[in-house]
Amino acid sequence: MTTALFRRTWDGKLEAADAVSEDLLRSWPEGEVRRGDIRKIRNAQHHRKAFAVLAFAHANQETYPAVDALLEAVKVHVGHVRELRFKDGDAITYVTKSISFGQLGQDEFNDFYSKMLIALEDITGIPQDILERGTTEPV
């Protein structure tokens, strides 16, 4: 599977956004229909901000020994998990899903980030505005 980038033009059409995508598009016979998953490209700055918020929350709590442990707790809290059922049918466990660039587009990450702020406030008691500011100092 090839990842291609497209952008919407002023007249509502899609066009290739880079040379690789252009080559891919040219290789298709005219009129051929293809199916694919469309995601908004992730904003790296937003991803870094999320981890800065997590680091700040971690530094201001005593329950979780590492940022990764706090992130796992957040994922469970917001339901960013997949269910695993075992052979006997009774045992169920949950495994957290990834928030990597390959797994979530920007729209999905925006939703996760909003839920993460709520979860961090619930878990740490730090208000969301302070979490986002990254300081307890007044503005």
HELIX and SHEET records of a PDB file:
HELIX    1   1 ALA A   19  SER A   27  1                                   9    
HELIX    2   2 ALA A   44  ALA A   59  1                                  16    
HELIX    3   3 VAL A   67  VAL A   78  1                                  12    
HELIX    4   4 GLN A  106  THR A  124  1                                  19    
HELIX    5   5 GLN A  128  ARG A  133  1                                   6    
SHEET    1   A 2 PHE A   6  ARG A   8  0                                        
SHEET    2   A 2 LEU A  14  ALA A  16 -1                                        
SHEET    1   B 2 VAL A  81  ARG A  85  0                                        
SHEET    2   B 2 ILE A  92  THR A  96 -1                                        
END                                                                             
